[in-house]
Protein backbone atom coordinates (compact mmCIF):
# COMPACT_ATOMS: atom_id res chain seq x y z
CA UNK A 1 0.00 0.00 0.00
CA UNK A 2 1.38 3.39 -0.95
CA UNK A 3 2.01 5.96 1.75
CA UNK A 4 -1.18 7.83 2.57
CA UNK A 5 -0.87 11.58 3.12
CA UNK A 6 -2.34 13.48 6.03
CA UNK A 7 -4.70 15.22 3.61
CA UNK A 8 -6.00 11.87 2.31
CA UNK A 9 -6.67 10.67 5.86
CA UNK A 10 -8.46 13.92 6.72
CA UNK A 11 -10.57 13.64 3.57
CA UNK A 12 -12.12 10.30 4.61
CA UNK A 13 -12.37 10.90 8.36
CA UNK A 14 -15.98 12.19 8.40
CA UNK A 15 -17.13 9.50 5.98
CA UNK A 16 -15.52 6.82 8.18
CA UNK A 17 -17.22 8.21 11.29
CA UNK A 18 -20.64 8.02 9.61
CA UNK A 19 -20.02 4.56 8.13
CA UNK A 20 -18.82 3.02 11.40
CA UNK A 21 -21.44 4.77 13.56
CA UNK A 22 -24.17 3.19 11.43
CA UNK A 23 -22.79 -0.27 12.31
CA UNK A 24 -21.46 -0.04 15.88
CA UNK A 25 -20.89 2.36 18.81
CA UNK A 26 -18.05 4.73 17.93
CA UNK A 27 -16.50 6.79 20.73
CA UNK A 28 -13.74 8.40 18.69
CA UNK A 29 -12.11 8.72 15.28
CA UNK A 30 -8.55 9.91 14.95
CA UNK A 31 -5.65 10.08 12.54
CA UNK A 32 -2.52 8.09 13.31
CA UNK A 33 0.77 7.14 11.69
CA UNK A 34 0.62 3.85 9.78
CA UNK A 35 3.58 2.31 7.94
CA UNK A 36 5.27 5.59 7.00
CA UNK A 37 2.03 7.34 6.13
CA UNK A 38 -1.27 8.06 7.82
CA UNK A 39 -4.44 6.13 8.58
CA UNK A 40 -7.50 6.30 10.76
CA UNK A 41 -8.02 4.82 14.19
CA UNK A 42 -11.62 4.06 15.10
CA UNK A 43 -12.28 3.68 18.84
CA UNK A 44 -15.30 1.57 19.73
CA UNK A 45 -17.23 1.37 22.98
CA UNK A 46 -17.70 -2.40 22.64
CA UNK A 47 -16.91 -5.10 20.09
CA UNK A 48 -19.20 -5.04 17.06
CA UNK A 49 -21.72 -7.86 16.63
CA UNK A 50 -20.23 -10.89 14.87
CA UNK A 51 -22.34 -10.36 11.77
CA UNK A 52 -21.09 -6.79 11.23
CA UNK A 53 -18.34 -6.44 8.62
CA UNK A 54 -16.20 -3.34 9.19
CA UNK A 55 -14.00 -1.97 6.39
CA UNK A 56 -10.22 -2.20 6.73
CA UNK A 57 -9.68 0.81 4.47
CA UNK A 58 -11.59 3.61 2.77
CA UNK A 59 -10.25 5.01 -0.52
CA UNK A 60 -6.89 3.42 0.25
CA UNK A 61 -6.64 4.93 3.76
CA UNK A 62 -5.98 2.09 6.24
CA UNK A 63 -8.24 1.77 9.26
CA UNK A 64 -7.29 0.34 12.65
CA UNK A 65 -10.12 -0.52 15.06
CA UNK A 66 -9.69 -0.70 18.84
CA UNK A 67 -12.26 -1.39 21.54
CA UNK A 68 -11.53 1.19 24.25
CA UNK A 69 -14.78 1.13 26.24
CA UNK A 70 -16.95 4.05 27.24
CA UNK A 71 -15.41 7.52 27.35
CA UNK A 72 -16.35 9.42 30.50
CA UNK A 73 -15.82 12.95 31.61
CA UNK A 74 -14.16 13.11 35.00
C-alpha positions in Angstrom: 0.0 0.0 0.0 1.4 3.4 -1.0 2.0 6.0 1.8 -1.2 7.8 2.6 -0.9 11.6 3.1 -2.3 13.5 6.0 -4.7 15.2 3.6 -6.0 11.9 2.3 -6.7 10.7 5.9 -8.5 13.9 6.7 -10.6 13.6 3.6 -12.1 10.3 4.6 -12.4 10.9 8.4 -16.0 12.2 8.4 -17.1 9.5 6.0 -15.5 6.8 8.2 -17.2 8.2 11.3 -20.6 8.0 9.6 -20.0 4.6 8.1 -18.8 3.0 11.4 -21.4 4.8 13.6 -24.2 3.2 11.4 -22.8 -0.3 12.3 -21.5 0.0 15.9 -20.9 2.4 18.8 -18.1 4.7 17.9 -16.5 6.8 20.7 -13.7 8.4 18.7 -12.1 8.7 15.3 -8.5 9.9 15.0 -5.7 10.1 12.5 -2.5 8.1 13.3 0.8 7.1 11.7 0.6 3.9 9.8 3.6 2.3 7.9 5.3 5.6 7.0 2.0 7.3 6.1 -1.3 8.1 7.8 -4.4 6.1 8.6 -7.5 6.3 10.8 -8.0 4.8 14.2 -11.6 4.1 15.1 -12.3 3.7 18.8 -15.3 1.6 19.7 -17.2 1.4 23.0 -17.7 -2.4 22.6 -16.9 -5.1 20.1 -19.2 -5.0 17.1 -21.7 -7.9 16.6 -20.2 -10.9 14.9 -22.3 -10.4 11.8 -21.1 -6.8 11.2 -18.3 -6.4 8.6 -16.2 -3.3 9.2 -14.0 -2.0 6.4 -10.2 -2.2 6.7 -9.7 0.8 4.5 -11.6 3.6 2.8 -10.2 5.0 -0.5 -6.9 3.4 0.3 -6.6 4.9 3.8 -6.0 2.1 6.2 -8.2 1.8 9.3 -7.3 0.3 12.6 -10.1 -0.5 15.1 -9.7 -0.7 18.8 -12.3 -1.4 21.5 -11.5 1.2 24.3 -14.8 1.1 26.2 -16.9 4.1 27.2 -15.4 7.5 27.4 -16.3 9.4 30.5 -15.8 13.0 31.6 -14.2 13.1 35.0 
